[in-house]
Amino acid sequence: MSHASKILLSQRWMQWAGIALVAVAPWIAAAADATMADTVRRGAYLANAGDCLACHTSKGGQPFAGGLYMNTPFGQISTPNITPDRKTGIGDWSDDEFYRVMHEGIGRHGEYIYPVMPFPWYTTVTRDDVLAIKAFLMTQPAVEKPRPPIKLAFPFSVRTSLLAWRQVFFEPGTFAPDPAATDEVNRGRYLAEGLAHCGECHNARPVAGTSKWKGSLQGGVIDSWYAPNITPDPRNGIGRWSNSEIANYLKTGIAPGKSVAVGPMSETVHSLSKLSDADLLAIAAYLKATPPAPAKGVDRKLALFQGRDARGGEAYLNFCVSCHGIDGKGMAGTIPALDGNGAVTAKGPQNVINVIVGGLQAREKYAPMPAIGAGMSDQEIADVTNYVRQAWNNSAPATAQAGMVADARRNADTLMSAGGVSGCPKVDTPSLGKAFESQRAAIRTQLAGMTDATMPAQAQRLVAQLRARAPRADNAELINGLAQAYCSAMRDDRKIEANEKSLRLGRFSQLVFMAADGQKLH
């Protein structure tokens, strides 16, 4: 072949290659876009697991724009803006800078990060997952919002004072699977010990910022709320919970007869509810695989549970504290206080016993109280009744006995006890009017086939359905009306035991309360 022919062939080959590249380029770009879209979706999922939105959004503020003040024993720390704003956010951060904050707790200018950000937990998260979170954050609207000043007392206001803390308490390290554990347990450990940072609240907190190193999952106090023992200890922990009960609690915030998420845990559930069922079951499997351990030592805020009636204090921790709080103050306008409550401190214990056995319907803005006694023994109810009547500032006599509880069970005739002895009582729903009455049969049909798995979505759907027909309906009437409908739907089902009906009704009512209050259920 002549030299000229070779040149001509080369030119033609280059033309063909150019044409091929032009033809293939859109496919390459599309593949890159699809890969990035998958990364962003994964980052959104992981950001939910880490509850980033809760801490980096001030009350009424723009999502992820920071400005929320977080309390510490040494003052208040504001959270930074993590939107893509280049001036006040992370818009011009490199991947390495973002990863260093998450993995090492060191800012882009070399400053030490206060451990109010749970980087001691996030350090275990893989680089790929960290950068997926960054990719997701970079898709959010950029908000120009400078970080409010940090309000810490000297010497804690000087970041170099954190050096000693870091040398004692912090050690970076990426997650390494346990070869002796199952894939499910390893996945649960990766989530629970990393982004979900369960131990931040459920570990003991002897020194601010050191929860990772003390009393693993054995219970702790945060912002005056008690985060209970979540080891498999059968008395103090979750040893009597099934994996599915744990997963459902993380998804809905309700474990019938066991606990209802309030305080900081309710916000955590709001994030965890967005995780897949498989990941929630993995967290449950990990928690059940940890060594069972009773709480070590007694925090001064928990000492009141170790007093005259240890059994009553234990029952209070297991069944009541998540709603009524360590101090018995409840939640203003939502959950009644027990401290100083006249019904609690009356001459006889019957009021308390009857409420535990029969629950309470929703009233005004107050949440319905499930008939938690359906999941308790007669003695446990008597013990906790005596306890709350003498705890805090209460000084009523401890006269409750198991026999009184047995009598109360036989005579239970309330809505929340699923009808008790005489059937499901009717409730007044004037603000729903014809909107409810015309739908009653259809609603009962929908509820008849409801399972634990479909309950959150069904509650959300029914609330939306009734709200569309009666937008000004009273929340309490809506909650009680749907509870009555579900009570009727279960009434003649002989496959469900009486106690189980009460527990299911309690869980459903709590979900309806949350939905009516505007919370998303998943």
C-alpha positions in Angstrom: 0.0 0.0 0.0 1.4 3.4 -1.0 2.1 6.1 1.5 -0.7 8.2 0.1 -3.2 5.3 0.4 -2.2 4.9 4.1 -2.8 8.5 4.7 -6.2 8.4 3.1 -7.1 5.3 5.0 -6.0 6.9 8.3 -8.1 10.0 7.5 -11.1 7.8 6.8 -10.6 5.8 10.0 -10.5 9.0 12.0 -13.7 10.2 10.3 -15.4 6.9 11.2 -14.1 7.1 14.8 -15.4 10.6 15.1 -18.8 9.6 13.8 -18.9 6.7 16.2 -18.0 8.9 19.1 -20.7 11.4 18.2 -23.2 8.6 18.0 -22.1 7.0 21.3 -21.6 10.2 23.3 -25.3 10.6 24.3 -25.3 7.0 25.6 -22.2 7.7 27.7 -23.7 10.9 29.0 -27.0 9.2 29.8 -25.2 6.4 31.7 -23.2 9.0 33.7 -26.5 10.8 34.5 -28.1 7.6 35.6 -25.2 6.8 37.8 -25.3 10.2 39.4 -29.1 10.0 39.9 -28.6 6.6 41.7 -25.9 8.2 43.8 -28.1 11.1 44.8 -31.0 8.8 45.6 -28.7 6.7 47.8 -27.4 9.9 49.5 -31.0 11.0 50.2 -31.6 7.6 51.8 -28.4 7.8 53.9 -29.1 11.4 55.0 -32.4 10.2 56.4 -30.6 7.5 58.3 -28.3 10.1 59.8 -31.2 12.5 60.6 -29.3 15.4 58.9 -32.4 17.5 58.4 -33.5 17.5 62.0 -30.2 19.1 63.3 -29.5 21.4 60.3 -32.9 23.0 60.0 -34.0 25.7 62.5 -37.6 26.0 63.6 -39.5 27.5 60.6 -36.2 27.7 58.6 -35.2 26.4 55.2 -34.2 22.7 55.0 -30.5 22.1 55.7 -29.8 25.9 56.1 -28.7 25.4 59.7 -29.3 27.8 62.5 -30.7 25.4 65.1 -29.3 25.9 68.6 -28.4 22.7 70.4 -28.0 22.8 74.2 -24.9 21.4 75.9 -23.8 21.6 79.6 -21.4 24.4 78.6 -23.8 26.6 76.5 -25.4 26.5 73.1 -24.0 25.5 69.7 -25.6 26.5 66.5 -25.7 24.1 63.5 -24.1 25.2 60.2 -25.7 25.7 56.8 -25.1 22.6 54.6 -27.0 23.7 51.5 -25.0 24.3 48.2 -24.7 28.0 48.9 -21.1 28.9 48.0 -20.8 31.7 50.5 -22.4 30.4 53.7 -22.9 26.7 52.9 -20.9 23.8 51.4 -21.2 24.9 47.7 -17.4 25.1 47.1 -16.3 22.3 49.5 -14.2 19.5 48.0 -15.0 15.9 48.5 -12.0 15.5 50.7 -13.1 18.4 52.9 -16.6 17.0 53.3 -15.3 13.6 54.1 -12.8 14.9 56.6 -15.6 16.6 58.6 -17.6 13.4 58.7 -14.7 11.0 59.3 -12.3 13.0 61.5 -14.4 15.9 62.9 -12.1 18.5 61.4 -13.4 21.5 59.4 -12.2 22.6 56.0 -9.9 25.2 57.7 -8.4 22.7 60.1 -10.7 23.6 63.0 -11.9 21.0 65.5 -15.6 20.3 65.3 -17.6 20.2 68.5 -18.8 16.6 69.2 -22.4 17.8 69.3 -22.1 16.7 65.7 -21.9 12.9 66.1 -18.8 12.5 64.0 -17.4 10.0 66.6 -20.2 7.7 65.1 -20.1 9.0 61.5 -16.4 8.1 61.3 -17.3 4.5 60.6 -19.3 5.4 57.5 -17.6 4.5 54.2 -16.2 7.2 52.0 -18.6 6.2 49.1 -21.6 6.7 51.4 -20.3 10.0 52.8 -19.9 11.3 49.2 -23.3 10.1 48.3 -24.7 12.2 51.1 -22.7 15.2 49.7 -24.1 14.6 46.2 -27.6 14.6 47.6 -27.0 17.9 49.6 -25.6 19.5 46.4 -29.0 19.0 44.7 -30.9 21.0 47.4 -31.8 24.7 47.0 -28.9 26.9 47.9 -29.8 29.2 50.8 -27.6 32.1 51.9 -27.7 32.0 55.6 -24.7 32.6 57.8 -24.2 30.5 60.9 -25.5 32.1 64.1 -22.8 32.7 66.8 -21.9 29.9 69.1 -22.8 30.6 72.7 -20.3 28.7 74.8 -18.5 29.8 78.0 -14.7 30.0 78.2 -12.7 27.9 77.8 -15.1 25.8 75.7 -15.5 28.6 73.3 -11.9 28.1 72.2 -11.8 25.2 69.8 -8.3 24.2 70.6 -9.6 23.2 74.0 -11.1 20.2 72.2 -7.7 18.7 71.5 -7.5 17.1 74.9 -11.0 15.7 74.5 -10.1 14.2 71.1 -6.9 12.7 72.4 -8.8 10.8 75.1 -12.1 10.0 73.4 -11.9 10.0 69.6 -10.4 7.5 67.3 -11.3 7.5 63.6 -12.0 4.3 61.8 -14.1 2.9 59.0 -16.6 0.1 59.6 -15.2 -3.4 59.3 -17.7 -6.3 59.1 -17.6 -9.0 61.8 -16.8 -12.2 60.0 -18.5 -14.2 62.7 -21.8 -12.3 62.3 -24.5 -12.6 59.6 -24.8 -10.1 56.7 -28.0 -8.9 58.3 -26.4 -8.2 61.7 -23.4 -6.5 60.1 -25.7 -4.3 58.0 -27.6 -3.4 61.2 -24.4 -2.6 63.1 -23.2 -0.4 60.2 -26.4 1.6 60.4 -26.9 1.6 64.2 -23.3 2.4 65.1 -22.8 4.8 62.2 -25.4 7.2 60.7 -28.3 6.2 63.1 -25.9 6.7 66.1 -28.3 4.9 68.4 -25.9 5.0 71.3 -25.8 8.8 71.2 -28.9 8.7 73.3 -29.1 5.1 74.6 -25.6 4.9 76.0 -24.7 6.4 79.4 -23.5 10.0 79.2 -21.0 10.5 82.1 -19.2 13.3 80.3 -20.6 15.5 77.5 -19.8 14.1 74.1 -18.6 10.8 75.4 -21.7 8.6 75.1 -19.9 6.3 72.6 -17.6 5.0 75.3 -19.9 4.3 78.3 -22.8 1.9 79.1 -23.3 0.7 75.5 -27.1 0.8 74.7 -27.9 0.4 78.4 -30.0 3.5 78.7 -29.3 7.2 79.2 -30.8 10.7 79.7 -30.9 13.3 77.0 -32.7 16.7 77.3 -34.6 15.4 80.4 -35.9 12.4 78.4 -35.0 8.8 79.3 -33.6 6.8 76.4 -34.2 3.2 77.6 -32.0 0.2 77.7 -32.1 -1.4 74.2 -29.9 -4.4 74.8 -31.6 -7.9 74.9 -31.8 -7.8 78.7 -35.2 -9.4 79.4 -36.0 -7.3 82.4 -34.6 -3.9 81.6 -34.1 -4.0 77.8 -35.8 -5.4 74.7 -35.3 -9.1 75.4 -39.0 -9.7 75.2 -39.4 -7.8 71.9 -39.5 -9.7 68.6 -37.4 -8.4 65.7 -40.5 -7.5 63.9 -41.8 -5.5 66.9 -38.5 -3.5 67.0 -38.7 -2.8 63.3 -42.3 -1.7 63.5 -41.5 0.6 66.4 -38.6 2.2 64.4 -41.0 2.6 61.5 -44.1 3.9 63.3 -43.0 4.9 66.8 -45.4 2.5 68.4 -44.9 -0.9 70.0 -48.4 -1.9 71.3 -48.2 -2.6 75.1 -44.5 -1.7 75.2 -43.7 1.8 74.2 -44.7 4.9 72.2 -42.0 7.2 70.8 -42.1 10.8 72.1 -39.5 13.5 72.7 -36.2 13.1 70.8 -37.2 9.6 69.7 -40.3 10.8 67.8 -38.0 12.9 65.6 -35.7 9.9 65.1 -38.6 7.7 64.1 -39.6 10.4 61.5 -36.2 9.8 59.8 -35.9 6.0 60.4 -39.4 5.4 59.0 -38.0 6.2 55.6 -35.6 3.3 55.7 -36.5 0.0 54.0 -38.1 -2.8 56.0 -35.0 -4.9 55.4 -32.7 -2.2 57.0 -35.1 -1.8 59.9 -35.1 -5.6 60.5 -31.3 -5.5 60.2 -31.0 -2.9 63.0 -33.4 -5.1 65.0 -31.2 -8.1 64.4 -28.1 -6.2 65.5 -29.7 -5.0 68.7 -30.9 -8.5 69.6 -27.4 -9.8 68.8 -25.7 -7.4 71.3 -24.8 -8.8 74.7 -27.7 -8.4 77.1 -26.9 -6.1 79.9 -28.8 -4.3 82.7 -28.1 -0.6 83.2 -24.8 0.1 84.9 -24.9 2.4 87.8 -27.6 4.9 88.5 -27.8 8.3 86.9 -28.8 11.0 89.4 -31.8 11.8 87.2 -32.8 8.1 87.3 -32.3 7.6 91.1 -36.0 8.3 91.7 -36.7 4.9 90.0 -34.7 3.0 92.5 -36.5 4.2 95.6 -39.1 2.7 97.8 -40.7 0.7 95.0 -38.1 -0.7 92.7 -40.6 -2.9 90.9 -43.0 0.0 90.3 -40.1 2.1 89.0 -39.0 -0.6 86.6 -42.6 -0.9 85.3 -42.7 2.9 84.9 -39.5 2.8 82.8 -40.8 0.0 80.7 -44.3 1.2 80.0 -44.8 4.8 80.9 -41.6 6.9 80.7 -41.5 7.3 77.0 -44.8 9.3 77.1 -44.9 10.8 80.6 -41.2 11.6 80.9 -38.7 11.1 83.7 -40.1 13.9 85.7 -43.7 12.9 85.2 -44.5 16.1 83.4 -45.8 14.6 80.2 -46.0 16.9 77.2 -47.9 20.1 77.6 -51.2 20.1 75.7 -50.5 16.6 74.3 -49.8 14.1 77.2 -51.1 14.8 80.7 -48.7 15.2 83.6 -48.7 12.6 86.4 -46.8 14.8 88.8 -49.5 16.7 90.8 -52.4 15.3 88.8 -55.4 15.2 91.0 -56.7 12.0 89.4 -53.4 10.3 90.3 -53.2 11.5 93.9 -56.9 10.8 94.8 -57.6 8.9 98.0 -58.0 5.6 96.2 -55.9 4.1 93.3 -58.9 3.2 91.1 -58.5 6.1 88.7 -55.0 5.2 87.8 -55.8 1.5 87.5 -58.8 2.1 85.3 -56.9 4.4 82.9 -54.1 1.9 82.6 -56.6 -0.9 81.9 -59.0 1.0 79.8 -57.0 3.8 78.2 -58.4 7.2 77.3 -60.0 8.5 74.1 -58.5 11.5 72.4 -59.7 14.8 73.9 -59.2 18.3 72.5 -55.5 18.3 71.6 -54.6 15.5 73.9 -53.4 12.2 72.3 -55.4 9.0 73.0 -53.8 6.8 75.6 -53.7 3.2 74.6 -55.0 0.6 77.1 -51.3 -0.3 77.9 -52.5 -2.6 80.6 -53.4 -5.2 77.9 -49.6 -5.9 77.7 -49.0 -5.9 81.5 -49.6 -8.3 84.3 -52.0 -7.4 87.2 -49.1 -7.1 89.5 -47.1 -4.8 87.2 -50.2 -2.5 87.0 -50.5 -2.5 90.8 -46.8 -1.7 91.2 -46.7 1.1 88.7 -49.9 2.6 90.2 -48.4 2.7 93.6 -45.2 4.1 92.1 -46.8 7.1 90.3 -48.9 7.9 93.3 -45.8 8.4 95.4 -43.2 9.7 92.9 -42.1 13.3 92.3 -44.3 15.6 94.5 -47.1 13.0 94.9 -47.7 11.5 98.3 -50.9 9.3 97.9 -51.0 6.0 99.8 -49.6 2.9 98.0 -52.8 0.8 98.3 -53.2 -0.7 94.8 -53.3 -4.5 94.7 -53.4 -7.0 91.9 -56.9 -8.0 92.9 -58.1 -4.5 92.2 -56.6 -4.7 88.7 -58.3 -8.0 88.0 -61.7 -6.5 88.9 -61.0 -3.5 86.6 -60.2 -5.8 83.7 -63.5 -7.7 84.2 -65.4 -4.4 84.1 -63.5 -2.6 81.4 -66.0 -1.0 79.0 -64.1 1.7 77.2 -63.3 2.4 73.5 -59.6 2.0 73.9 -60.0 -1.4 75.6 -61.7 -2.5 72.3 -65.2 -2.5 73.7 -64.6 -4.4 76.9 -67.7 -6.3 78.1 -70.5 -4.6 76.2 -69.2 -3.8 72.7 -67.6 -0.8 71.1 -69.1 2.4 72.5 -70.4 5.0 70.1 -68.5 8.3 70.0 -69.8 11.7 69.0 -68.4 13.2 65.8 -70.5 16.3 65.0 -67.7 18.1 63.3 -67.4 15.2 60.8 -71.1 15.0 60.3 -72.4 13.3 57.2 -68.8 13.0 55.9 -68.2 10.2 58.4 -71.6 8.6 58.6 -71.7 8.2 54.8 -68.3 6.5 54.8 -68.7 4.5 58.0 -69.5 1.1 56.2 -66.7 1.6 53.7 -64.2 2.6 56.4 -65.1 -0.4 58.4 -64.6 -2.7 55.4 -61.1 -1.1 54.8 -60.2 -1.6 58.4 -61.4 -5.2 58.6 -58.5 -6.4 56.4 -55.8 -4.1 57.9 -52.6 -5.7 59.1 -49.7 -4.4 61.2 -47.7 -3.9 58.0 -50.5 -1.8 56.3 -51.6 0.1 59.4 -49.5 3.2 59.0 -50.5 3.7 55.3 -54.1 3.0 56.1 -54.2 5.5 59.0 -52.7 8.2 56.7 -55.1 7.3 53.9 -58.2 7.4 56.1 -57.3 10.7 57.7 -56.7 12.3 54.3 -60.0 10.9 53.0 -62.0 12.4 55.9 -60.0 15.6 55.8 -61.0 16.1 52.2 -64.7 15.7 53.0 -64.6 17.6 56.3 -61.6 20.0 56.3 -62.6 21.6 59.6 -63.2 18.4 61.5 -62.0 18.3 65.1 -58.9 16.2 65.5 -60.2 14.4 68.6 -63.5 13.5 66.9 -61.6 12.2 63.8 -59.3 10.0 65.9 -62.1 8.7 68.1 -64.4 8.1 65.1 -61.8 6.0 63.3 -60.9 4.2 66.5 -64.6 3.2 67.0 -64.8 2.0 63.4 -61.7 -0.2 63.9 -63.0 -1.5 67.2 -66.2 -2.5 65.4 -64.3 -4.1 62.5 -62.4 -6.3 65.0 -65.3 -6.9 67.3 -66.4 -10.3 65.9 -63.0 -11.6 64.8 -62.4 -14.6 67.0 -58.9 -15.1 65.6 -57.8 -12.0 67.6 -57.6 -12.3 71.3 -59.1 -9.6 73.5 -55.8 -8.2 74.7 -54.4 -8.2 71.2 -57.5 -6.2 70.0 -56.8 -3.6 72.7 -53.1 -3.4 71.7 -53.9 -3.1 68.0 -56.5 -0.4 68.6 -54.0 1.6 70.7 -51.4 1.4 68.0 -53.9 2.5 65.3 -55.2 5.4 67.4 -51.7 6.7 67.9 -51.0 6.5 64.2 -54.2 8.3 63.4 -53.3 11.0 66.0 -49.9 11.4 64.3 -51.5 11.6 60.8 -54.1 14.1 62.0 -51.3 16.2 63.5 -49.6 16.3 60.1 -46.9 13.8 60.6 -45.9 11.5 57.7 -46.3 7.8 58.3 -44.4 5.2 56.2 
